[in-house]
């Protein structure tokens, strides 16, 4: 592998930096090691405007979209940037800050809510006025609660206070303002729950898993004691105050253009970017640049990790279960036995050969990986359709391990992209420094520590 010291790469001009990287790649055709933190050192404060208004698993490093969006080789002010797996909206926010139009897609309703709020222009005076009104409206009166397994996840006092906050928020008439406080409420939910804060998917904290004289045991006992004596209402308003301050910074950073270049969600399914139901979709050749970090096969359980918030925000109604929401996600793990009885063909010879070996060990894991590649082909086909000719698609991906075998995700995705008509123009590798991105998915998987940043060009 060709190694290039990131410190030697130019950082004053992103276009100059990308030209140097492309020159090296054209000569060697080998992936180049870089550090996007060094390429964009001005973003090393993670609390950039509204990026941190809500926690979310495996967030994309903001330096990556910032580098490509603010690079005249890839986009210019007024262009349309698409993220078909937008998560909590990192790409969309960086697009808006750079005076680009931003469109996003995600199957998780919580992700869509966070993204829409994160990229919205709010009048700070109005938010503070509503904050004061909420403080007056929230009372300790009895409010009915419809939440599955509520006693397992929340102490009674916390349940009551969360219900009072939710009831008061629902009384806000303006939907845009209501959504702001719903995001603050959602970000508070897991903090006041009995879920282990160190684990993405909710797992109840249990001090008995550790020896009584251990530090972990004492920390968990301390956490449980704090939860029993915590004022959930006070915690909620701490979150509200922090987020209002973030939107003040957002208003200053984005300037006047924010009102004309709002971001929006155009679909809930990356495999179908045409108009459907409530979503406008995207027409052929309407996008100037695509930047995305799709899920991995059987990786982050985005719906399960959001389950406590989804429940309190009433996304889990009688007709909608976690399993039904999860079934809409690419990379999902939950399949019925009759669904994975036959291993499908991905049309990628190397992958199909590997999947046959995996199936001998674990038929379900093989099916998860195979169906992931098939569905990613559908998503890439839609990306190709909506992207303008001679424009670029930036993909952030990583290899992982399935049942002890290396699953070369990025190589298989490159194969899919090339078969559709994309041309690889650059391959970069960035080591993951954030533990939030290092995901131990299950017993048959491994921890991801390196990400590939692949640049494709749509050619005809």
C-alpha positions in Angstrom: 0.0 0.0 0.0 1.2 3.5 -0.9 1.6 5.5 2.3 1.6 9.3 2.2 2.4 11.3 5.3 -0.7 13.5 5.8 1.4 16.2 7.4 3.0 16.8 4.0 -0.4 17.3 2.2 -1.4 21.0 1.6 -4.2 22.2 3.8 -4.7 25.8 2.8 -6.5 24.9 -0.4 -8.7 21.8 -0.6 -8.6 21.8 -4.4 -4.8 21.8 -4.2 -4.9 18.9 -1.7 -7.2 16.8 -3.8 -5.1 17.4 -6.9 -2.0 16.2 -5.2 -3.9 13.1 -3.9 -5.3 12.3 -7.4 -1.8 12.7 -8.9 -0.3 10.2 -6.5 -3.2 7.8 -7.0 -3.1 8.1 -10.9 0.6 7.0 -10.7 0.3 4.2 -8.2 -3.4 3.1 -8.3 -2.8 2.3 -4.6 -4.9 3.6 -1.7 -3.4 6.6 0.1 -3.4 7.0 3.8 -4.6 10.4 5.0 -5.9 12.1 8.1 -8.9 14.3 7.4 -8.4 15.8 10.9 -5.1 17.1 9.6 -6.5 18.1 6.2 -9.2 20.2 8.0 -7.7 21.2 11.3 -10.1 24.0 11.9 -12.9 21.6 12.7 -11.2 19.8 15.5 -13.8 21.1 18.0 -16.6 18.4 17.8 -19.2 20.8 19.1 -19.5 22.7 15.8 -22.7 24.6 15.6 -25.6 22.1 15.8 -23.7 18.8 15.2 -24.1 17.7 18.8 -27.8 18.5 19.4 -28.5 14.8 19.7 -26.4 11.6 20.2 -26.5 9.1 17.3 -24.4 5.9 16.7 -21.5 5.8 14.3 -21.7 9.5 13.2 -19.7 10.4 10.1 -16.6 12.4 10.8 -17.6 16.0 9.8 -14.2 16.8 8.4 -14.9 14.4 5.5 -18.0 16.1 4.0 -16.5 19.5 4.8 -13.4 18.8 2.8 -15.3 17.6 -0.3 -18.3 20.1 -0.1 -16.0 23.1 0.2 -13.8 22.0 -2.6 -14.5 23.7 -5.9 -13.6 20.6 -7.8 -16.6 18.9 -6.4 -19.2 21.6 -5.7 -20.0 25.3 -5.7 -22.4 27.5 -3.8 -26.0 26.7 -4.8 -25.3 23.1 -5.8 -27.4 20.2 -4.5 -25.7 17.7 -2.2 -27.3 14.3 -1.5 -26.7 11.9 1.4 -28.8 8.8 0.8 -27.9 7.4 4.3 -28.0 10.7 6.1 -28.3 9.4 9.7 -28.4 12.5 12.0 -27.5 14.9 9.2 -23.8 15.5 9.3 -23.5 15.9 5.5 -26.6 18.0 5.2 -25.5 20.4 7.9 -22.1 20.9 6.4 -23.8 21.5 3.0 -26.0 24.2 4.4 -23.1 25.9 6.2 -21.3 25.9 2.8 -24.3 27.6 1.0 -25.3 24.4 -0.8 -28.8 22.9 -1.1 -28.9 19.6 0.9 -31.2 16.6 0.5 -31.2 13.5 2.6 -32.7 10.0 3.0 -32.9 7.7 6.0 -35.1 4.8 7.1 -34.9 5.7 10.7 -37.7 8.3 11.7 -35.6 9.5 14.6 -32.7 10.2 12.2 -35.0 12.2 9.9 -36.3 14.2 12.8 -32.8 15.1 14.1 -31.6 16.0 10.6 -34.6 18.3 9.9 -34.2 20.1 13.2 -30.4 20.3 13.0 -30.5 22.1 9.7 -33.4 24.4 10.5 -33.1 28.2 11.1 -34.7 29.1 14.4 -35.5 32.5 15.8 -33.6 32.3 19.2 -36.0 34.8 20.9 -38.9 32.5 20.0 -37.1 29.4 21.3 -36.4 31.1 24.6 -40.0 32.3 24.9 -41.2 28.7 24.4 -38.6 27.5 26.9 -40.1 29.8 29.5 -43.6 28.7 28.7 -42.7 25.0 28.9 -41.2 25.6 32.4 -44.6 27.0 33.4 -46.7 24.3 31.6 -44.8 21.3 32.9 -46.6 20.1 36.1 -46.6 17.0 38.2 -50.2 16.1 37.3 -50.9 12.5 36.3 -50.4 11.8 32.6 -51.1 8.5 30.9 -48.1 6.6 29.6 -48.0 4.1 26.8 -44.5 2.7 26.6 -43.5 -0.9 26.4 -41.5 -2.3 29.3 -41.4 1.1 30.9 -40.7 -0.2 34.4 -37.7 -2.1 33.1 -36.1 1.0 31.6 -37.1 3.9 33.9 -37.6 4.6 37.6 -41.2 5.6 38.5 -40.3 9.2 39.3 -38.5 9.5 35.9 -41.4 8.0 34.1 -43.8 10.6 35.5 -41.6 13.5 34.7 -40.9 12.4 31.2 -44.6 12.0 30.6 -45.2 15.6 31.9 -42.5 17.0 29.6 -43.9 15.1 26.6 -47.4 16.3 27.3 -46.3 19.9 27.5 -44.3 19.7 24.3 -47.3 18.3 22.4 -49.2 21.5 23.2 -46.8 23.6 21.1 -48.8 24.6 18.0 -45.9 25.4 15.6 -44.6 22.1 14.2 -41.1 23.4 13.6 -40.8 24.6 17.2 -42.4 21.4 18.5 -39.8 19.4 16.7 -36.9 21.3 18.3 -38.2 20.5 21.8 -38.9 16.9 20.7 -35.3 16.5 19.7 -34.2 17.9 23.1 -36.6 15.6 24.9 -35.3 12.6 22.9 -31.7 13.4 23.7 -32.7 13.5 27.4 -34.5 10.1 27.4 -31.5 7.7 27.3 -29.6 9.9 29.8 -32.3 9.4 32.4 -32.9 5.7 31.6 -31.5 2.6 33.1 -29.7 1.8 29.9 -25.9 1.5 30.0 -24.6 4.8 28.5 -21.5 2.9 27.1 -23.5 0.7 24.8 -25.3 1.9 21.7 -28.2 -0.6 21.8 -30.0 -0.3 25.1 -28.7 -2.8 27.7 -29.8 -2.4 31.3 -27.0 -1.4 33.6 -26.4 -4.1 36.2 -23.7 -3.7 39.0 -23.8 -7.5 39.7 -21.9 -8.1 36.5 -18.8 -6.8 38.3 -17.0 -7.7 41.6 -18.2 -5.6 44.5 -14.8 -4.0 45.0 -14.3 -3.0 41.4 -14.5 0.5 39.9 -17.2 -0.5 37.5 -19.4 -1.8 40.3 -19.0 1.5 42.3 -19.6 3.6 39.2 -22.9 1.8 38.4 -24.1 2.1 42.0 -23.4 5.8 41.9 -25.2 6.1 38.5 -28.3 4.3 39.9 -28.3 6.5 43.0 -28.1 9.6 40.8 -31.0 8.4 38.7 -33.2 7.9 41.7 -32.6 11.4 42.9 -32.4 13.1 39.5 -34.7 15.9 38.4 -35.6 14.8 34.9 -37.2 18.1 34.2 -34.0 20.0 35.2 -32.0 17.6 33.0 -34.4 18.3 30.1 -33.9 22.1 30.4 -30.2 21.7 30.6 -30.4 20.0 27.1 -32.7 22.7 25.9 -30.3 25.5 27.0 -27.3 23.8 25.4 -29.1 23.3 22.1 -30.5 26.9 22.0 -26.9 28.1 22.4 -25.8 25.8 19.6 -28.5 27.3 17.3 -27.3 30.8 18.2 -23.9 29.7 16.8 -25.6 28.2 13.8 -27.3 31.5 13.0 -24.0 33.3 13.1 -22.1 30.7 11.1 -24.7 30.1 8.3 -25.5 33.8 7.6 -28.4 35.0 5.5 -28.2 32.1 3.0 -29.7 29.6 5.4 -33.2 30.8 4.7 -33.0 30.0 1.0 -31.0 26.8 1.2 -32.9 24.7 3.7 -32.0 21.0 3.9 -34.9 18.6 3.4 -35.6 14.9 3.5 -36.7 13.6 0.1 -37.2 9.9 0.8 -37.1 7.2 3.6 -35.5 4.6 1.4 -32.1 4.9 -0.5 -33.3 2.2 -2.8 -36.1 4.4 -4.1 -35.4 8.1 -4.6 -38.5 8.7 -6.8 -41.5 10.5 -5.5 -43.5 8.3 -3.0 -46.2 9.3 -0.6 -45.2 12.3 1.5 -41.7 12.5 -0.1 -40.8 14.5 -3.2 -38.0 12.2 -4.3 -35.4 13.3 -6.9 -35.5 13.6 -10.6 -32.8 12.2 -13.0 -29.6 14.2 -13.1 -30.7 16.6 -10.3 -27.8 16.2 -7.9 -24.3 17.8 -8.1 -22.5 15.7 -5.5 -23.3 12.6 -3.4 -21.5 12.0 -0.1 -22.5 9.2 2.2 -21.5 6.6 4.7 -23.9 3.7 4.4 -24.5 1.1 7.1 -22.4 -2.1 7.1 -23.8 -5.6 6.8 -25.2 -6.5 10.3 -23.4 -3.5 11.8 -25.0 -0.7 13.8 -28.5 -1.6 15.0 -29.8 1.9 14.3 -33.5 1.2 15.1 -32.7 -0.8 18.2 -30.3 1.9 19.4 -33.1 4.5 19.0 -35.8 2.4 20.6 -36.2 4.3 23.8 -36.6 7.6 21.9 -38.8 6.0 19.3 -41.1 4.8 22.0 -41.4 8.2 23.8 -41.8 10.1 20.6 -44.8 7.8 19.6 -43.2 6.3 16.5 -44.0 2.9 17.9 -47.7 2.8 17.7 -49.8 -0.4 17.6 -49.4 -0.9 13.9 -45.6 -0.2 13.9 -43.1 -2.3 15.8 -39.4 -2.1 16.1 -39.1 -5.1 13.8 -41.2 -3.4 11.2 -39.1 -0.3 11.3 -35.9 -2.4 11.3 -37.1 -4.3 8.2 -36.8 -1.0 6.2 -33.1 -0.7 6.9 -30.3 -1.9 4.6 -27.8 -4.0 6.6 -30.4 -5.3 9.0 -30.0 -8.5 10.9 -33.5 -9.7 11.7 -34.8 -12.3 9.2 -37.2 -15.2 9.7 -35.7 -18.6 9.1 -37.7 -19.2 5.9 -36.3 -15.9 4.5 -32.6 -17.0 4.7 -33.1 -20.7 3.8 -31.6 -20.0 0.3 -28.4 -17.9 -0.2 -29.0 -15.3 -3.1 -26.4 -14.5 -5.7 -24.8 -11.1 -5.5 -23.2 -11.2 -8.9 -19.8 -10.4 -7.3 -17.8 -13.6 -7.9 -15.3 -13.1 -5.0 -18.1 -12.2 -2.6 -20.3 -15.1 -3.6 -17.4 -17.6 -3.1 -16.8 -16.2 0.3 -20.5 -16.2 1.2 -20.7 -19.9 0.4 -18.0 -20.6 3.0 -19.7 -18.4 5.6 -23.0 -20.2 5.0 -21.4 -23.5 6.1 -20.7 -21.9 9.5 -23.7 -19.6 9.8 -26.4 -19.4 7.2 -28.1 -16.4 8.7 -24.8 -14.3 8.7 -24.2 -15.3 5.1 -27.7 -14.2 4.1 -27.4 -10.9 5.9 -24.2 -10.1 4.0 -25.5 -11.2 0.7 -28.8 -9.3 0.9 -26.8 -6.2 2.0 -24.8 -6.2 -1.2 -28.0 -6.8 -3.3 -29.8 -3.9 -1.6 -26.7 -1.7 -1.9 -26.7 -2.3 -5.7 -30.3 -0.9 -5.7 -29.2 2.1 -3.8 -26.2 2.7 -6.0 -28.4 2.4 -9.1 -30.6 5.2 -7.7 -27.5 7.3 -6.9 -26.3 6.9 -10.5 -29.7 8.0 -11.8 -30.0 11.2 -9.8 -26.4 12.3 -10.1 -25.4 14.6 -13.0 -23.0 13.3 -15.7 -19.3 13.9 -14.9 -20.1 14.6 -11.2 -18.8 12.8 -8.2 -20.0 10.3 -5.6 -17.9 10.1 -2.3 -18.4 6.9 -0.4 -17.1 6.2 3.1 -16.9 2.4 3.9 -15.0 -0.1 5.8 -14.1 -3.8 5.7 -15.2 -6.0 8.5 -15.2 -9.6 9.6 -18.0 -12.2 9.3 -17.7 -15.5 11.0 -13.9 -15.2 11.1 -13.6 -14.3 7.4 -12.5 -10.9 6.2 -15.5 -9.4 4.4 -14.0 -6.8 2.0 -17.0 -4.5 2.0 -15.3 -1.6 0.2 -14.0 -3.8 -2.6 -17.4 -5.3 -3.1 -19.0 -1.9 -3.2 -16.4 -0.7 -5.7 -17.3 -3.7 -7.9 -21.0 -2.8 -7.7 -20.3 0.9 -8.5 -18.1 0.1 -11.5 -20.7 -2.4 -12.9 -23.3 0.4 -12.8 -21.1 2.9 -14.6 -19.1 4.7 -12.0 -15.3 5.2 -12.4 -13.0 5.1 -9.3 -10.8 8.3 -9.3 -9.4 8.1 -5.8 -9.1 5.7 -2.9 -8.1 7.1 0.6 -7.8 5.4 4.0 -8.4 7.2 7.3 -7.9 5.6 10.6 -10.8 5.9 13.0 -9.9 7.8 16.2 -13.3 8.1 17.6 -14.6 5.2 19.7 -18.1 6.2 18.7 -17.2 4.7 15.3 -15.5 1.6 16.5 -18.4 -0.8 16.5 -18.3 -4.3 18.0 -21.4 -5.6 16.2 -21.9 -9.1 17.4 -19.9 -12.3 18.3 -19.3 -13.1 14.6 -18.0 -9.6 13.7 -14.9 -7.5 14.5 -14.2 -3.9 15.4 -13.8 -1.4 12.5 -10.7 0.7 12.9 -10.1 2.1 9.4 -12.4 3.7 6.9 -12.0 3.9 3.2 -13.0 7.1 1.4 -13.7 6.2 -2.2 -14.3 8.8 -4.9 -16.3 7.8 -8.0 -17.2 9.8 -11.1 -20.3 9.2 -13.1 -19.2 8.7 -16.7 -21.1 7.7 -19.8 
